[in-house]
């Protein structure tokens, strides 16, 4: 009988620590990082108390239907005054005219603007990122500290930006930020209004152009969210196991981890059976470990149980059948299968690389099912971040797993974390819901970075959210892992691309920190996302096209969801296109030393392809 072990990632039941950079610290290039702890802790606590009062006094249907008007009427006078001054805090060195600019496309304005004496300035409205209409308000302030209120009740509005102009003279106002992590730049066409986003100012009105502008983080939009906070999931749990997913926590040749979901408390005895294919004599059983995830946001399914089994000691190159149960085997799920990696050179194999799912997850589900039906030998799915749109919302994850588990229940998923998976904060739900190797950078939570070797390919997964963590937290680990591996193929996967598919989306801190390491260890392919278009570079080395006969890294960008961006191809692009949802099939022949790559669109057409070969 095959020996097995049941294990659980230790951090699964523990508090997941946050590993951010120091408050207000900067990169060498002047890029501001997010503060280590939330600078709005008191505001978040106040909002949390208000949400508790809502939950205690309203029915679920009313909670889901909250509007800004209802919230405003619900607040006490003290709460209203606090929320009017609790978000932005800075000082000015002399009297100034303060301008507030926010995205007007959502039809909501900060509730406190008129109450604090701001007046509308329609003549100063401007455009951000080609299509976002920013509305401008102004008010005069004396020298000293200025406190301004929350962006919105809905979380739909990105945080506003603040400009300051002197009331007399030509000398620029000096703005001193008093909220950790915020910074001051000079407003100019092409400048970025947010520290953690690639949005940019189009032509600014002359009155605002050249003024100091106080910036914060787009991801802070949810800090005061009450409207839309309470939600329902379209995929509630039940007593029947669902969301069956395969991952690896160790060696893919000898291990597999199986996870499934039930409603909280519904599983009396969660167990799994497994056996080599067509070998009923060797059936073995394993009892799952269980964790309960609670979310007051999800009013129709506030608690779920995740059950997890880690099987070890499996035979390399094997195919196994398995099933799961919530009641000790009284009722079993339908039979599913998993594969273990063969010894290098023993088998040909396939895997799929996906760019951002994020939006349109129903159509994304159709795409991956189409891929599996056409290529059922797929061994695993690599996803280059932004698995969902709002990483702090469990109902968003419910849909991802409902769609993804239709293929992840028979071949493993290898995810990388994107900016939307944490949405500017700690990626708690991401880390809780994926069982991943604990062999990543010692400076970060287990699961944010890790590596696997599948046959003769080393796969290194990194966290590219450099507005939250320094790329340097991963460089020593990355160098060590790549250098220690003798795998024929070395690939990396992360979210933010080295070479953006259009101007204004550059990610130089990553390129500077990781590029020399990729070159030193001859990384073959970098799988990336974030830019919501398709692009493949020529082989690159030293941030230039590789010379003939010189090893170079191919950098890929793709998208599998429905959110699309425009593209402006650079000279280093071998191919690019827009408005194409694709999956990328990579076929490996270890005996021949070949890699064959195809990008396939939703219509089943191959839109790009290349081949690599090694001795």
C-alpha positions in Angstrom: 0.0 0.0 0.0 1.2 3.5 -0.8 2.4 5.3 2.3 0.9 8.7 2.9 1.0 11.6 5.3 -1.5 14.2 6.2 -0.2 17.7 6.9 -1.2 21.3 6.9 0.7 24.4 6.2 1.4 25.8 9.7 0.5 29.4 8.9 -3.0 28.2 7.8 -4.2 28.3 11.4 -1.9 31.1 12.6 -2.0 34.8 12.4 -0.5 35.8 9.1 2.1 38.4 9.8 2.5 41.5 7.6 5.9 42.1 6.1 5.9 45.6 4.6 8.5 48.2 4.2 9.3 50.9 6.8 6.8 53.9 6.9 7.7 56.6 4.5 10.9 54.9 3.2 11.9 55.3 -0.4 13.7 53.4 -3.1 16.9 54.8 -4.5 14.8 56.2 -7.4 12.6 58.1 -5.1 9.6 55.7 -5.3 7.5 55.9 -2.1 6.5 52.6 -0.5 3.4 51.8 1.4 3.6 52.1 5.2 4.2 49.0 7.3 1.1 49.4 9.3 -2.1 51.1 8.3 -1.9 54.9 8.8 -5.7 54.8 9.1 -6.0 52.3 11.9 -8.2 54.6 14.0 -10.4 55.4 11.0 -10.8 51.8 10.1 -11.7 51.0 13.7 -14.4 53.7 13.6 -15.8 52.4 10.3 -15.8 48.9 11.7 -17.8 50.0 14.7 -20.3 51.6 12.4 -20.6 48.5 10.3 -21.2 46.5 13.5 -24.1 48.8 14.4 -25.5 48.3 10.9 -25.3 44.6 11.2 -27.0 44.6 14.6 -29.9 46.8 13.5 -30.7 45.9 9.9 -31.8 42.8 8.0 -29.4 41.3 5.5 -31.4 42.6 2.5 -31.2 46.2 3.9 -27.4 45.8 4.5 -26.8 44.8 0.9 -29.0 47.7 -0.3 -27.2 50.5 1.6 -26.8 53.8 -0.1 -24.6 56.9 0.7 -27.8 58.7 1.8 -28.8 55.9 4.2 -25.3 55.8 5.7 -25.2 59.6 6.2 -28.5 59.6 7.9 -27.4 56.7 10.1 -24.3 58.4 11.5 -24.2 60.2 14.7 -23.1 63.9 14.7 -19.8 62.9 16.3 -19.2 60.2 13.7 -20.0 62.6 10.9 -17.6 65.2 12.2 -14.9 62.6 12.6 -15.3 61.2 9.1 -15.1 64.7 7.7 -11.5 65.1 8.8 -10.0 61.6 9.3 -8.4 60.7 6.0 -5.9 63.3 4.7 -3.7 65.2 7.1 -0.9 67.6 6.1 0.4 71.1 6.9 1.1 74.1 4.7 3.8 76.8 5.5 1.6 79.8 4.7 -2.0 80.7 3.6 -3.0 78.7 0.5 -5.8 77.8 -1.8 -6.4 74.1 -1.5 -7.9 72.3 -4.5 -9.6 68.8 -4.2 -9.9 66.7 -7.4 -11.7 63.4 -7.6 -13.0 61.1 -10.2 -16.5 62.3 -11.1 -17.6 59.3 -13.2 -19.2 57.5 -10.3 -21.7 60.3 -9.4 -20.6 60.4 -5.8 -18.7 63.2 -4.1 -17.1 63.4 -0.7 -20.0 64.2 1.6 -18.0 66.8 3.6 -16.9 69.1 0.8 -19.7 71.7 1.1 -19.8 71.3 4.8 -16.2 72.3 5.1 -16.7 75.3 2.8 -15.3 74.0 -0.5 -16.7 75.5 -3.7 -17.0 73.9 -7.1 -14.6 74.9 -9.9 -16.0 73.4 -13.1 -13.6 75.4 -15.1 -10.7 73.5 -13.7 -12.0 70.0 -14.3 -9.4 67.7 -16.1 -8.9 64.2 -17.4 -6.9 61.4 -15.9 -5.8 58.3 -17.8 -7.5 59.4 -21.1 -11.1 58.9 -19.9 -11.6 59.6 -16.2 -13.3 63.0 -15.6 -11.9 64.7 -12.5 -14.0 67.3 -10.7 -12.3 70.1 -8.8 -13.3 72.0 -5.7 -11.4 74.7 -3.8 -11.2 76.5 -0.4 -8.7 78.8 1.2 -6.8 77.8 4.4 -4.5 79.6 6.8 -1.0 78.3 7.4 -0.9 75.2 9.6 -2.4 71.7 9.7 -5.2 70.7 7.3 -7.4 67.7 7.9 -9.8 66.4 5.2 -12.3 63.6 5.1 -12.9 60.2 3.7 -13.0 59.7 -0.1 -16.5 58.1 -0.2 -18.9 55.7 1.6 -18.9 53.3 -1.4 -15.2 52.6 -2.0 -15.9 53.3 -5.7 -14.1 56.6 -5.7 -10.3 56.5 -5.7 -8.9 58.8 -3.1 -8.9 62.4 -4.2 -5.7 64.4 -4.9 -4.8 67.7 -3.2 -3.2 70.7 -4.9 -2.0 73.8 -3.1 -1.4 77.4 -4.5 -0.1 80.4 -2.6 -2.6 83.2 -1.9 0.1 85.8 -2.5 3.4 85.8 -4.2 5.0 83.3 -6.6 6.9 81.1 -4.2 5.5 77.5 -4.1 3.5 76.3 -1.1 5.4 73.8 1.0 3.2 70.8 1.8 4.3 68.5 4.6 2.5 65.1 4.5 1.4 64.0 8.0 0.0 60.6 6.9 2.6 57.9 6.7 3.3 56.8 3.1 1.9 59.8 1.3 4.1 62.1 -0.8 4.3 65.4 -2.6 5.1 65.7 -6.3 4.9 68.6 -8.8 1.7 68.3 -10.9 2.5 68.0 -14.6 1.1 66.3 -17.7 2.1 62.6 -17.5 2.5 62.7 -13.8 0.8 60.0 -11.7 -1.9 61.0 -9.2 -1.4 57.8 -7.1 1.7 56.1 -5.7 0.5 52.6 -6.4 -1.2 53.0 -9.8 -0.2 53.8 -13.3 -3.0 56.4 -14.0 -1.6 59.6 -15.3 -2.6 63.3 -15.6 -3.6 64.3 -19.1 -3.3 68.1 -19.9 -3.8 70.0 -16.6 -5.4 73.5 -16.5 -2.9 76.2 -16.2 -4.0 77.1 -12.6 -3.1 73.6 -11.4 -0.1 72.8 -13.6 3.1 73.0 -11.7 1.6 73.1 -8.2 2.6 70.7 -5.5 0.2 67.8 -5.4 -0.3 65.5 -2.4 -0.6 61.9 -3.4 -1.8 58.7 -1.6 -2.7 55.2 -2.7 -5.5 54.1 -5.0 -5.9 51.0 -2.8 -6.9 53.2 0.1 -10.3 53.7 -1.6 -11.8 51.0 0.6 -10.7 52.4 3.9 -14.1 54.0 4.6 -16.3 51.6 2.6 -19.8 51.0 4.0 -22.0 51.0 0.9 -21.3 47.8 -0.9 -19.4 46.3 2.1 -22.2 43.9 2.9 -22.6 41.4 0.0 -24.1 38.1 -1.0 -22.3 35.4 -2.7 -23.8 33.7 -5.8 -21.8 30.6 -4.8 -22.8 29.8 -1.2 -21.3 26.7 0.5 -23.4 23.7 1.5 -22.9 20.4 3.2 -21.8 18.9 -0.1 -18.0 19.3 -0.9 -17.2 21.7 -3.7 -14.3 23.9 -4.8 -12.0 20.9 -5.0 -8.5 22.2 -5.9 -5.1 20.6 -6.3 -1.9 22.4 -5.4 1.7 21.5 -4.4 3.3 22.2 -1.1 6.4 20.0 -1.9 7.9 17.9 -4.7 5.4 17.5 -7.5 6.9 14.0 -8.2 5.9 12.6 -4.8 3.3 15.0 -3.3 -0.1 16.5 -3.9 -2.4 18.7 -1.8 -6.2 18.4 -2.2 -8.5 21.1 -0.7 -12.3 21.3 -0.7 -15.0 23.4 0.9 -18.2 22.9 2.9 -20.4 25.2 4.9 -19.1 25.8 8.4 -19.8 22.9 10.8 -21.4 20.8 8.1 -18.6 18.2 7.7 -18.7 15.7 10.5 -15.6 13.8 9.3 -13.9 15.2 6.2 -11.8 12.4 4.6 -10.2 11.6 1.2 -9.6 8.3 -0.5 -7.0 7.8 -3.2 -5.4 4.9 -5.2 -3.2 4.4 -8.2 -5.3 4.3 -11.4 -6.9 0.9 -12.0 -5.6 -0.5 -8.7 -8.6 -0.8 -6.3 -6.5 -3.1 -4.1 -4.3 -0.2 -3.0 -7.0 2.3 -1.8 -5.8 4.5 1.1 -7.6 7.0 3.2 -6.6 10.3 4.8 -8.4 12.6 7.2 -8.4 16.3 6.4 -7.4 19.2 8.6 -10.1 21.9 8.7 -10.1 25.7 8.9 -13.1 28.0 9.2 -13.1 31.3 7.3 -15.5 33.9 8.6 -16.6 37.0 6.8 -19.2 39.5 8.1 -19.3 40.9 4.6 -21.0 37.8 3.1 -24.5 38.0 4.7 -25.8 34.8 3.1 -22.8 32.6 3.8 -20.7 34.2 6.6 -18.6 31.2 7.5 -17.1 28.3 5.4 -14.9 25.4 6.2 -11.8 24.5 4.1 -10.6 21.0 4.3 -7.1 20.1 3.3 -5.1 16.9 2.8 -1.4 16.8 1.9 -0.4 13.4 0.5 3.3 12.5 0.4 5.4 9.4 -0.6 3.6 9.0 -3.9 5.2 7.3 -6.9 6.8 9.6 -9.6 5.1 9.6 -12.9 1.9 8.1 -11.5 -1.8 8.7 -12.2 -4.1 8.4 -9.2 -7.8 8.5 -8.6 -9.4 10.1 -5.6 -12.6 11.3 -4.0 -13.6 13.4 -1.0 -16.3 13.1 1.7 -17.7 15.4 4.4 -19.2 12.5 6.4 -16.5 9.9 6.9 -17.2 8.1 3.6 -20.9 7.7 3.8 -21.2 9.9 0.7 -18.3 10.4 -1.8 -17.7 13.0 -4.5 -17.4 11.8 -8.0 -14.0 10.3 -8.9 -11.3 12.7 -9.9 -7.6 12.2 -10.8 -4.2 13.7 -10.2 -0.8 13.1 -11.7 2.7 13.1 -10.1 5.6 14.5 -12.1 7.8 11.9 -13.8 11.6 11.7 -13.5 13.3 14.2 -15.9 13.2 12.9 -19.5 10.7 10.1 -18.7 7.6 11.8 -20.2 6.4 14.6 -22.4 4.1 17.0 -20.5 2.1 20.2 -20.9 1.1 23.1 -18.8 -0.8 26.4 -19.3 0.1 29.9 -18.5 -2.7 32.4 -17.9 -2.6 36.2 -17.6 -5.0 38.1 -15.3 -8.5 36.4 -14.9 -9.7 39.3 -12.6 -12.9 40.3 -14.5 -15.5 38.3 -16.3 -14.8 35.2 -14.4 -17.7 33.3 -16.0 -16.1 33.8 -19.4 -12.7 33.0 -18.0 -14.2 29.7 -16.7 -15.4 29.0 -20.3 -11.9 29.7 -21.6 -10.0 27.3 -19.2 -12.6 24.6 -19.7 -12.2 24.9 -23.4 -8.4 24.5 -22.9 -8.9 21.4 -20.8 -11.3 19.8 -23.2 -8.9 20.3 -26.0 -5.8 19.4 -24.1 -6.8 17.0 -21.2 -3.1 16.2 -20.5 -2.5 19.6 -18.9 -0.5 19.0 -15.8 -0.8 22.4 -14.1 -2.0 26.0 -14.6 0.3 28.9 -13.9 -1.6 32.2 -13.2 0.4 35.5 -13.3 -1.6 37.3 -10.6 -4.8 39.3 -10.4 -6.8 36.1 -10.0 -9.8 38.3 -8.9 -10.7 42.0 -8.8 -11.1 42.6 -5.1 -8.9 40.4 -3.0 -10.5 41.4 0.3 -13.9 40.2 -0.8 -14.6 36.5 -0.2 -17.5 36.4 -2.6 -15.1 37.3 -5.4 -13.0 34.3 -4.4 -16.1 32.2 -4.3 -16.6 32.8 -8.0 -13.0 32.2 -8.8 -13.0 28.8 -7.2 -16.4 27.9 -8.6 -15.1 28.5 -12.1 -11.5 27.4 -11.5 -12.2 24.2 -9.7 -13.8 22.8 -12.8 -10.2 22.2 -14.0 -8.1 22.7 -10.8 -9.8 19.5 -9.4 -7.9 17.4 -11.9 -4.6 19.4 -12.5 -2.8 21.6 -10.1 -2.9 25.4 -9.9 0.4 27.4 -9.5 -0.6 31.0 -8.7 1.4 34.2 -8.3 0.0 37.2 -6.4 -1.1 40.4 -8.1 -2.0 43.8 -6.9 -5.8 43.1 -6.9 -5.3 39.9 -4.9 -4.3 42.0 -1.9 -5.8 45.3 -3.0 -3.2 47.4 -1.3 -3.2 45.5 2.0 -2.2 42.1 3.3 -3.2 39.2 1.0 -4.8 37.3 3.8 -7.6 35.6 1.9 -5.2 34.6 -0.9 -2.8 33.0 1.5 -5.5 31.3 3.5 -7.1 29.7 0.4 -4.0 28.3 -1.4 -1.8 25.6 0.0 1.6 26.5 -1.4 5.3 25.7 -0.6 7.0 27.2 2.4 10.3 27.7 0.6 10.1 31.4 -0.4 11.9 34.5 0.8 12.4 34.5 4.5 11.4 38.2 4.6 7.8 37.5 3.4 4.8 35.3 4.4 4.9 31.7 3.2 3.1 31.5 -0.1 3.9 35.0 -1.4 7.1 33.6 -3.0 8.0 29.9 -3.6 9.6 27.6 -6.1 8.9 24.2 -7.6 10.8 21.8 -9.9 8.6 19.9 -12.3 10.7 17.3 -14.2 13.5 19.4 -15.8 11.9 22.9 -15.2 12.5 25.2 -12.3 9.5 27.5 -11.6 10.2 30.5 -9.4 7.1 32.4 -8.2 7.6 36.0 -6.9 5.6 38.9 -5.5 6.0 41.9 -7.7 3.9 44.3 -5.6 6.8 46.8 -5.1 4.5 49.5 -3.8 4.0 47.3 -0.7 7.3 45.4 -0.5 10.8 46.1 -1.7 11.9 44.0 -4.6 15.1 43.6 -2.7 13.3 41.4 -0.1 13.4 38.7 -2.8 16.8 39.2 -4.5 19.0 37.1 -2.2 16.5 34.3 -2.2 16.0 34.5 -6.0 19.7 34.5 -6.7 20.2 31.5 -4.3 17.3 29.4 -5.8 18.2 30.0 -9.4 21.9 29.4 -8.7 21.3 26.2 -6.8 19.2 24.6 -9.5 20.6 22.4 -12.3 17.3 22.2 -14.1 17.5 22.5 -17.9 14.8 25.1 -18.0 14.4 28.0 -15.6 11.3 30.2 -15.7 9.8 32.8 -13.4 6.3 34.0 -12.9 5.1 37.3 -11.3 2.5 40.0 -12.0 4.0 43.4 -13.0 5.8 43.2 -16.3 9.5 44.3 -16.7 8.6 45.9 -20.0 5.2 47.5 -20.0 3.0 47.2 -23.1 2.3 50.9 -23.1 3.9 54.1 -21.7 3.0 55.1 -18.2 3.0 51.6 -16.8 6.8 51.1 -16.4 8.0 49.0 -13.5 11.7 50.0 -13.3 12.3 49.0 -9.6 11.6 45.4 -10.6 13.8 45.5 -13.7 16.7 47.0 -11.8 16.5 44.6 -8.9 15.7 41.3 -10.6 17.0 41.7 -14.2 20.7 41.2 -13.4 19.8 38.0 -11.5 17.7 36.7 -14.4 20.7 37.3 -16.7 23.2 35.8 -14.4 21.3 32.5 -14.2 20.0 32.4 -17.8 16.3 32.5 -17.1 14.5 31.3 -20.2 11.0 32.8 -19.8 9.3 35.4 -17.5 5.5 34.9 -17.3 3.8 38.1 -16.4 0.4 39.9 -16.4 -1.1 43.2 -15.3 -1.2 45.0 -18.7 -4.4 43.3 -20.0 -3.1 42.8 -23.5 -0.8 40.2 -25.2 2.9 40.8 -25.8 6.0 38.8 -26.3 9.5 40.4 -26.3 12.5 39.3 -28.3 15.0 37.5 -26.0 16.4 40.2 -23.7 19.7 40.5 -21.8 20.9 43.5 -20.0 17.7 45.3 -20.8 18.5 45.1 -24.6 17.8 42.5 -27.3 20.2 39.6 -26.9 23.0 39.3 -29.5 23.0 36.3 -31.9 24.2 33.3 -29.9 23.7 35.1 -26.6 21.2 33.7 -24.1 18.2 36.0 -23.5 15.0 35.9 -21.5 11.6 36.1 -23.3 9.2 38.3 -21.4 5.5 37.5 -21.9 2.3 39.4 -21.0 -1.2 38.0 -21.4 -4.7 38.3 -20.2 -7.4 35.6 -19.7 -10.3 37.7 -18.3 -12.4 40.3 -20.0 -10.7 43.5 -18.8 -8.6 44.9 -21.7 -6.1 47.8 -22.1 -4.7 49.6 -25.1 -1.2 48.8 -26.2 1.7 50.7 -27.7 4.4 48.2 -28.8 8.0 48.9 -28.2 10.9 48.0 -30.5 11.7 45.0 -28.2 8.3 43.4 -28.9 8.4 40.4 -31.2 4.6 40.3 -31.2 1.6 42.0 -29.6 -2.1 42.4 -29.8 -5.1 43.7 -27.9 -8.6 42.5 -27.0 -7.6 38.9 -27.1 -8.4 36.6 -24.2 -5.8 33.8 -24.4 -4.4 30.7 -22.7 -0.9 29.7 -23.4 -0.1 26.0 -23.9 3.5 25.0 -23.3 4.5 21.5 -24.4 7.7 20.0 -23.0 9.7 17.2 -24.5 12.3 16.5 -21.9 14.0 13.7 -23.9 14.4 15.9 -26.9 15.1 19.1 -24.9 12.4 21.2 -26.6 9.8 23.7 -25.4 6.9 24.5 -27.8 4.7 27.5 -26.9 1.4 28.5 -28.4 -0.9 31.4 -27.4 -4.5 30.4 -28.2 -7.5 32.8 -28.2 -11.1 32.2 -27.1 -12.0 31.1 -30.7 -9.3 28.3 -30.5 -7.0 30.1 -32.9 -3.2 30.2 -32.4 -2.2 33.9 -32.4 1.5 33.5 -31.5 4.0 30.7 -31.2 7.7 30.0 -30.7 10.0 27.0 -30.0 13.1 26.7 -27.9 15.6 23.9 -27.7 18.4 23.0 -25.4 20.9 20.1 -25.1 
